[in-house]
């Protein structure tokens, strides 16, 4: 297996770098670099720039309006985007629902929804987790009862990321309560503006309402919004989760995060020498870098397999497991590197500061926000404990 990039891939990397240099607004890049929250308009602005170039949906084939990139090209784009501090492409419509509709959706659903994902008319969110069904999605209790040409949906979803902005949600719902857990679930597309839907924000540790609770009270959903067959939703959910878990690994984000950590460690001076020369801290950074190099190699192996037409299996769980651990370790070291400025609410330090120039390193507030927010990485998309079970069963036969 040759894991070296071909001349064509290297040329594509140069094209991506030039595009980011020319088209990525500096104000957006700076907000991402400092881990500041992007507004809905700013996210949509970057999506529109990518869509104009034809690069918003790199994972989609050309026939559906995508870029038709190879797995290696997608890797290069994601890596270069992270290093340039570009806003991430929100995964819900592009990386999650899009592939499901392309593989299992009807022609009418493809023609209706896929163009609207690309041009920004629809903002999708994910309706999987429930108060009693997180990593064990087979226990979802939200029901969809057939009533003529509609389903009547009742129940609750939680941890719905950016649901406050969404006008559509794709949901796992129980359509056959008498069937075995996985066999009674369907995959339903629901208009968030329909009567009976209530969205309630959940304020996180960093003070932002990034996630939400979504309540369904006798919501009428047209039967035509059922994806695939009734009671076959578990199959579609597993297909979607494979894409989500590989994305969560975030090799590009980890690479950019490590570069930022090194820069901060070189700039922070204690006892007359940079923090990067402190033996203990340097050893910790070295350990994370070795883990990242090993994960990058595993990721390249997966890319080579994808290029050969092989579907990812337990490897996506391995990437999700190790990738989230590495990103959390980088967040922790960055927080340590900026020292007391990383306090979540340093009221004493803020006294006398002006709005344009906060005290301490510019990365300090972002380091805290990333550390707090990314504690979720080892939980969502299937907790790391679940991933260990998948790996043990698939690779070790346990």
Rosetta blueprint (number, residue, H / E / L):
1 X L
2 X L
3 X L
4 X L
5 X L
6 X L
7 X H
8 X H
9 X H
10 X H
11 X H
12 X H
13 X H
14 X H
15 X H
16 X H
17 X H
18 X H
19 X H
20 X H
21 X H
22 X H
23 X H
24 X L
25 X L
26 X H
27 X H
28 X H
29 X H
30 X H
31 X H
32 X H
33 X H
34 X L
35 X L
36 X L
37 X L
38 X L
39 X L
40 X H
41 X H
42 X H
43 X H
44 X H
45 X H
46 X H
47 X H
48 X H
49 X H
50 X H
51 X H
52 X H
53 X H
54 X L
55 X L
56 X L
57 X L
58 X L
59 X L
60 X L
61 X L
62 X H
63 X H
64 X H
65 X L
66 X L
67 X L
68 X L
69 X L
70 X L
71 X H
72 X H
73 X H
74 X H
75 X H
76 X H
77 X H
78 X H
79 X H
80 X H
81 X H
82 X H
83 X H
84 X L
85 X L
86 X L
87 X L
88 X L
89 X L
90 X L
91 X H
92 X H
93 X H
94 X H
95 X H
96 X H
97 X H
98 X H
99 X H
100 X H
101 X H
102 X H
103 X H
104 X H
105 X L
106 X L
107 X H
108 X H
109 X H
110 X H
111 X H
112 X H
113 X H
114 X H
115 X H
116 X H
117 X H
118 X H
119 X L
120 X L
121 X L
122 X L
123 X L
124 X E
125 X E
126 X E
127 X E
128 X L
129 X L
130 X E
131 X L
132 X L
133 X E
134 X L
135 X L
136 X L
137 X H
138 X H
139 X H
140 X L
141 X L
142 X L
143 X E
144 X E
145 X E
146 X E
147 X E
148 X L
149 X L
150 X E
151 X E
152 X E
153 X E
154 X E
155 X E
156 X E
157 X E
158 X L
159 X L
160 X L
161 X L
162 X L
163 X L
164 X L
165 X L
166 X L
167 X L
168 X E
169 X E
170 X E
171 X E
172 X E
173 X E
174 X E
175 X L
176 X L
177 X L
178 X L
179 X L
180 X L
181 X H
182 X H
183 X H
184 X H
185 X E
186 X E
187 X E
188 X E
189 X E
190 X E
191 X E
192 X L
193 X L
194 X L
195 X L
196 X L
197 X E
198 X E
199 X E
200 X E
201 X E
202 X E
203 X L
204 X L
205 X L
206 X L
207 X L
208 X L
209 X L
210 X L
211 X E
212 X E
213 X E
214 X E
215 X E
216 X E
217 X E
218 X E
219 X E
220 X E
221 X E
222 X E
223 X H
224 X H
225 X H
226 X E
227 X E
228 X L
229 X L
230 X L
231 X L
232 X L
233 X H
234 X H
235 X H
236 X H
237 X H
238 X H
239 X H
240 X H
241 X H
242 X H
243 X H
244 X H
245 X H
246 X H
247 X H
248 X H
249 X H
250 X L
251 X H
252 X H
253 X H
254 X H
255 X H
256 X H
257 X H
258 X H
259 X H
260 X H
261 X H
262 X H
263 X H
264 X H
265 X H
266 X H
267 X H
268 X L
269 X E
270 X E
271 X L
272 X L
273 X E
274 X E
275 X H
276 X H
277 X H
278 X L
279 X H
280 X H
281 X H
282 X H
283 X H
284 X H
285 X H
286 X H
287 X H
288 X H
289 X H
290 X H
291 X H
292 X H
293 X H
294 X H
295 X H
296 X H
297 X H
298 X H
299 X H
300 X H
301 X H
302 X H
303 X H
304 X H
305 X H
306 X H
307 X H
308 X L
309 X L
310 X L
311 X L
312 X L
313 X L
314 X H
315 X H
316 X H
317 X H
318 X H
319 X H
320 X H
321 X H
322 X H
323 X H
324 X H
325 X H
326 X H
327 X H
328 X H
329 X H
330 X H
331 X H
332 X H
333 X H
334 X H
335 X H
336 X H
337 X H
338 X H
339 X H
340 X H
341 X H
342 X H
343 X L
344 X L
345 X L
346 X L
347 X H
348 X H
349 X H
350 X H
351 X L
352 X L
353 X L
354 X L
355 X L
356 X L
357 X L
358 X L
359 X L
360 X L
361 X L
362 X L
363 X L
364 X H
365 X H
366 X H
367 X H
368 X H
369 X H
370 X H
371 X H
372 X H
373 X H
374 X H
375 X H
376 X H
377 X H
378 X H
379 X L
380 X L
381 X L
382 X L
383 X L
384 X H
385 X H
386 X H
387 X H
388 X H
389 X H
390 X H
391 X H
392 X H
393 X H
394 X H
395 X H
396 X L
397 X L
398 X L
